[in-house]
Amino acid sequence: MERRDFIRKSALAAAGAIMIPAFMKPFEALALDELSLYKNLVVVQLSGGNDGLNTVVPFGNDIYYQMRKGIAIKADQVIRLNDMQGLNPNLAPLQELYDQGWMSVINDVGYPNPDRSHFRSMDIWQTGSDANQYLSTGWIGRYLDADCDTCKSPYTAIEVDDSLSLALKGSKKKGIALKDPAALFRNTNEALFKEMINGDKAHLDEDNLGYLYKTMIETSSSANYIQNTSKLYKSDAVYPATSFSNQLKTVSKFICSGLKTRVYYVSLSGFDTHANQVQQQSRLLKQYAEGINTFIKDLQQNNKLEDTLVVTFSEFGRRVAQNASNGTDHGTANNMFLFGGKLKKLGIYNAAPDLADLDNGDLKYQIDFREVYGTILDKWLDVNNSHILNKKFNTLDFI
């Protein structure tokens, strides 16, 4: 095959827009009845900067109502969790999970010298960097690079999307991004694709065409394994008809079928609510809560909840005071949600935000987000967090 033809036709390797780890080898011979005994981590990204104060509402604090006269959630609408905080009414499906002890809320998560740029702050959260530090690898990607015992399997990290986030990119290994395992399987079994990976490879060199070829053969192996393994399970759960819920349904299918994956990554976007926030955020929170409720109960029904930890984050919160457009502008600290069957501290993990002690109108963070990551790495993924986060962070007591 001529070089130009190979490059042109190898565009098929991007089918499903997947990023394949370089360490992968063919593995169709793996037994399909060898189910995963791993602890699963599911990361949920709320893109755009979700307003945490209208998500977990400090209804017991008068300052909240003084500073948000047009967009505050009325106290009689709040789903009360304690005397100070409660859930936005659109998060009603989460109350069941909270009452079952499958949910925890961490208040005021952030980092020193916060950045209000969507892109920069998301990079900081995805890489686990300091505010003045620029990293080209993600915290999950560096976990893949760490060569831990369970990182030797292919597809250790899967993002249910068309492209791979920085969080899942390491220097040596990367996660996989795909939306539909059946579509990926069909694409990699097309005659042209098979012809290319079975053709003459003597002229290929390691640095360019050789890399493309290896990516293609590894893509084919991945597609076969993921498709054949995921067919072992068919969910009886009825998921809401939203894109976000479809992502979670795919993750449930992978977890319950025994796919040997440690980390899954999904996202819901649209939370940049500078104007008319109430309607937009309400719609998104309802999608989020309905999807998470179905997902958690699906895992519980299939005896997978004890082995699964779900963590939700957004790149920043919003300012305490509303703006002139009945919205909120970019802020700093925010809440994080945790779900799972092995939570050590249930309910609300720490004190509510102090609205009387602000930093130029913004919440002060209580917990560094890398303490959350460090806890997950140490206690759930079984690696030393200092090796992944480049310095040691204290761990918390939520697992």
KEBAKE-936200 format. One record per residue (C-alpha): x negated, y, z; residue number from 1. Coordinates in steps of 0.2 Angstrom, whole numbers, always signed. Layout:
% residues N
R  east north    up   i
R     X     Y     Z NUM
...
END
This chain:
% residues 399
R  east north    up   i
R    +0    +0    +0   1
R    -7   +17    -5   2
R   -10   +29   +10   3
R    +2   +42    +4   4
R   +16   +28    +2   5
R   +12   +22   +20   6
R   +14   +39   +28   7
R   +30   +42   +18   8
R   +38   +26   +22   9
R   +32   +25   +40  10
R   +44   +39   +44  11
R   +56   +24   +47  12
R   +45   +21   +63  13
R   +53   +36   +70  14
R   +71   +28   +69  15
R   +79   +31   +85  16
R   +66   +44   +89  17
R   +57   +33  +101  18
R   +40   +35  +109  19
R   +32   +18  +111  20
R   +18   +15  +124  21
R    +1   +11  +117  22
R    -1    -4  +129  23
R   +14   -13  +122  24
R   +11   -30  +113  25
R   +24   -42  +105  26
R   +34   -50  +118  27
R   +49   -59  +109  28
R   +44   -75  +118  29
R   +49   -68  +135  30
R   +63   -78  +143  31
R   +80   -69  +143  32
R   +85   -78  +159  33
R   +70   -70  +168  34
R   +80   -56  +176  35
R   +72   -40  +184  36
R   +69   -40  +202  37
R   +63   -22  +202  38
R   +69    -7  +211  39
R   +77    +5  +198  40
R   +75   +23  +197  41
R   +88   +34  +187  42
R   +83   +52  +185  43
R   +98   +64  +180  44
R   +93   +81  +174  45
R  +105   +95  +174  46
R   +98  +107  +161  47
R  +100  +126  +162  48
R   +99  +129  +180  49
R  +114  +123  +189  50
R  +121  +135  +202  51
R  +119  +125  +218  52
R  +129  +136  +229  53
R  +145  +133  +219  54
R  +140  +115  +219  55
R  +138  +112  +237  56
R  +148  +126  +244  57
R  +143  +135  +260  58
R  +161  +139  +264  59
R  +157  +141  +283  60
R  +146  +156  +279  61
R  +154  +173  +277  62
R  +139  +180  +267  63
R  +143  +168  +253  64
R  +160  +176  +251  65
R  +154  +193  +253  66
R  +141  +191  +239  67
R  +152  +181  +227  68
R  +169  +190  +227  69
R  +174  +185  +210  70
R  +167  +167  +208  71
R  +166  +160  +226  72
R  +175  +143  +228  73
R  +190  +146  +240  74
R  +188  +138  +257  75
R  +204  +128  +256  76
R  +198  +121  +239  77
R  +182  +114  +245  78
R  +179   +96  +249  79
R  +172   +97  +266  80
R  +157   +87  +271  81
R  +154   +96  +288  82
R  +158  +113  +296  83
R  +147  +122  +285  84
R  +146  +114  +268  85
R  +157  +105  +256  86
R  +158   +99  +238  87
R  +165  +109  +223  88
R  +183  +102  +220  89
R  +177   +97  +203  90
R  +165   +85  +211  91
R  +180   +76  +219  92
R  +175   +59  +212  93
R  +159   +60  +222  94
R  +168   +60  +239  95
R  +171   +42  +238  96
R  +153   +39  +236  97
R  +149   +50  +250  98
R  +161   +42  +261  99
R  +154   +25  +257 100
R  +136   +30  +262 101
R  +130   +30  +245 102
R  +126   +48  +243 103
R  +114   +61  +251 104
R  +112   +80  +248 105
R   +95   +88  +250 106
R   +97  +107  +252 107
R   +85  +121  +247 108
R   +72  +111  +236 109
R   +60  +121  +226 110
R   +41  +126  +226 111
R   +30  +141  +230 112
R   +30  +156  +218 113
R   +45  +150  +208 114
R   +46  +153  +189 115
R   +63  +159  +182 116
R   +59  +154  +164 117
R   +70  +139  +159 118
R   +55  +131  +149 119
R   +41  +135  +162 120
R   +51  +129  +177 121
R   +57  +113  +168 122
R   +39  +110  +164 123
R   +34  +112  +182 124
R   +48  +100  +188 125
R   +44   +87  +174 126
R   +25   +87  +177 127
R   +25   +90  +196 128
R   +13  +104  +194 129
R    +9  +120  +204 130
R   +17  +136  +197 131
R    +1  +142  +190 132
R    -5  +125  +184 133
R    -2  +119  +166 134
R    -1  +100  +164 135
R    +1   +90  +147 136
R    +7   +74  +156 137
R   +23   +71  +166 138
R   +25   +64  +183 139
R   +33   +48  +177 140
R   +21   +47  +162 141
R    +6   +47  +175 142
R   +15   +34  +185 143
R   +15   +23  +169 144
R    -4   +27  +167 145
R    -7   +21  +184 146
R    -7    +3  +179 147
R    +3    -2  +194 148
R    +8   -20  +195 149
R   +25   -17  +187 150
R   +19    -4  +174 151
R   +11   -18  +164 152
R   +28   -23  +156 153
R   +33   -13  +140 154
R   +47    +0  +141 155
R   +44    +3  +159 156
R   +52   +20  +157 157
R   +67   +23  +145 158
R   +75   +40  +141 159
R   +93   +38  +134 160
R   +91   +52  +121 161
R   +85   +56  +104 162
R   +68   +63  +110 163
R   +56   +60  +124 164
R   +55   +72  +138 165
R   +38   +78  +145 166
R   +42   +69  +161 167
R   +39   +52  +153 168
R   +23   +56  +143 169
R    +7   +50  +150 170
R   -11   +52  +143 171
R   -12   +34  +139 172
R    +6   +27  +140 173
R   +23   +34  +136 174
R   +41   +30  +139 175
R   +54   +25  +126 176
R   +68   +37  +120 177
R   +83   +28  +112 178
R  +102   +31  +112 179
R  +108   +14  +105 180
R   +98    -2  +106 181
R  +109   -10   +92 182
R  +105    +4   +80 183
R   +86    +3   +84 184
R   +87   -16   +81 185
R   +95   -13   +64 186
R   +83    +0   +58 187
R   +68   -11   +63 188
R   +75   -26   +54 189
R   +77   -17   +37 190
R   +68   -25   +23 191
R   +57   -10   +20 192
R   +52    -9   +38 193
R   +48   -28   +38 194
R   +38   -26   +22 195
R   +27   -12   +29 196
R   +23   -21   +46 197
R   +19   -38   +37 198
R    +9   -30   +23 199
R   -10   -29   +20 200
R   -18   -20   +35 201
R   -36   -22   +30 202
R   -38    -4   +25 203
R   -30    +3   +41 204
R   -41   +12   +53 205
R   -38   +14   +72 206
R   -37   +33   +72 207
R   -23   +37   +60 208
R   -14   +24   +50 209
R   -19   +10   +62 210
R   -10   +19   +76 211
R    +5   +21   +65 212
R    +5    +3   +61 213
R    +3    -2   +79 214
R   +18    +9   +83 215
R   +29    +1   +70 216
R   +25   -17   +76 217
R   +27   -12   +94 218
R   +44    -3   +89 219
R   +50   -19   +81 220
R   +45   -30   +96 221
R   +54   -17  +108 222
R   +69   -17   +98 223
R   +71   -36   +97 224
R   +68   -38  +116 225
R   +79   -24  +121 226
R   +93   -29  +110 227
R   +93   -47  +114 228
R   +91   -44  +133 229
R  +105   -31  +134 230
R  +117   -42  +125 231
R  +117   -53  +141 232
R  +128   -41  +150 233
R  +145   -33  +145 234
R  +152   -21  +157 235
R  +170   -22  +163 236
R  +169    -4  +169 237
R  +179   +10  +160 238
R  +168   +25  +158 239
R  +174   +42  +154 240
R  +173   +47  +135 241
R  +159   +59  +137 242
R  +141   +59  +130 243
R  +134   +60  +148 244
R  +145   +45  +154 245
R  +139   +35  +138 246
R  +121   +38  +143 247
R  +125   +31  +161 248
R  +134   +16  +153 249
R  +119   +12  +143 250
R  +108   +13  +158 251
R  +120    +1  +168 252
R  +120   -11  +153 253
R  +101   -11  +154 254
R  +100   -13  +173 255
R  +113   -26  +174 256
R  +106   -37  +160 257
R   +89   -38  +168 258
R   +79   -27  +157 259
R   +62   -25  +165 260
R   +62    -6  +166 261
R   +58    +4  +182 262
R   +63   +21  +177 263
R   +78   +28  +167 264
R   +81   +46  +162 265
R   +97   +55  +157 266
R  +103   +73  +155 267
R  +117   +84  +155 268
R  +115  +102  +148 269
R  +125  +118  +148 270
R  +122  +125  +166 271
R  +115  +142  +161 272
R  +130  +151  +167 273
R  +127  +170  +166 274
R  +145  +174  +162 275
R  +162  +166  +166 276
R  +153  +153  +176 277
R  +168  +146  +185 278
R  +176  +138  +169 279
R  +160  +132  +162 280
R  +152  +125  +178 281
R  +169  +117  +183 282
R  +170  +107  +166 283
R  +152  +101  +168 284
R  +153   +96  +186 285
R  +168   +86  +182 286
R  +159   +77  +168 287
R  +145   +74  +180 288
R  +155   +68  +195 289
R  +166   +56  +184 290
R  +151   +48  +176 291
R  +141   +46  +192 292
R  +156   +39  +201 293
R  +159   +25  +187 294
R  +141   +22  +186 295
R  +138   +19  +205 296
R  +153    +8  +206 297
R  +148    -2  +191 298
R  +131    -5  +199 299
R  +139   -10  +216 300
R  +151   -22  +207 301
R  +136   -31  +199 302
R  +126   -31  +215 303
R  +113   -19  +208 304
R  +116    -4  +219 305
R  +104    -9  +233 306
R   +90   -10  +220 307
R   +94    +7  +212 308
R   +90   +25  +217 309
R   +98   +39  +207 310
R   +91   +57  +209 311
R   +98   +73  +201 312
R   +89   +89  +199 313
R   +90  +105  +189 314
R   +75  +117  +185 315
R   +81  +130  +197 316
R   +96  +137  +206 317
R  +105  +153  +204 318
R  +104  +170  +213 319
R  +115  +171  +228 320
R  +124  +187  +222 321
R  +135  +185  +207 322
R  +132  +197  +192 323
R  +143  +209  +183 324
R  +149  +196  +171 325
R  +157  +184  +184 326
R  +141  +173  +182 327
R  +125  +171  +191 328
R  +107  +174  +185 329
R   +91  +163  +187 330
R   +87  +160  +205 331
R   +75  +148  +214 332
R   +79  +134  +227 333
R   +93  +122  +223 334
R  +100  +106  +230 335
R   +97   +88  +224 336
R  +108   +73  +225 337
R  +103   +56  +229 338
R  +113   +40  +226 339
R  +110   +22  +230 340
R  +113    +7  +242 341
R   +98    +9  +252 342
R   +98   +27  +258 343
R   +91   +29  +275 344
R   +99   +46  +279 345
R  +116   +48  +273 346
R  +126   +63  +270 347
R  +118   +80  +271 348
R   +99   +78  +273 349
R   +94   +95  +280 350
R  +101  +112  +285 351
R  +112  +122  +274 352
R  +104  +137  +265 353
R  +101  +152  +276 354
R  +110  +166  +266 355
R  +104  +179  +279 356
R   +86  +176  +276 357
R   +83  +178  +257 358
R   +67  +182  +247 359
R   +72  +197  +236 360
R   +90  +190  +234 361
R   +85  +172  +232 362
R   +85  +157  +243 363
R   +69  +152  +251 364
R   +65  +134  +248 365
R   +64  +122  +263 366
R   +57  +106  +254 367
R   +45  +105  +240 368
R   +52   +95  +226 369
R   +35   +85  +225 370
R   +39   +79  +243 371
R   +55   +71  +235 372
R   +44   +64  +221 373
R   +31   +58  +233 374
R   +44   +49  +243 375
R   +50   +40  +228 376
R   +33   +36  +222 377
R   +27   +29  +239 378
R   +43   +21  +245 379
R   +52   +16  +229 380
R   +39   +14  +215 381
R   +26    +7  +227 382
R   +11   +19  +221 383
R    +1   +31  +231 384
R    +9   +48  +227 385
R    -8   +57  +228 386
R   -14   +47  +212 387
R    +1   +53  +202 388
R    +4   +71  +209 389
R   -15   +75  +210 390
R   -14   +79  +229 391
R    -5   +70  +244 392
R   +12   +76  +248 393
R   +22   +72  +264 394
R   +36   +59  +262 395
R   +54   +61  +268 396
R   +66   +50  +276 397
R   +79   +48  +264 398
R   +74   +30  +259 399
END
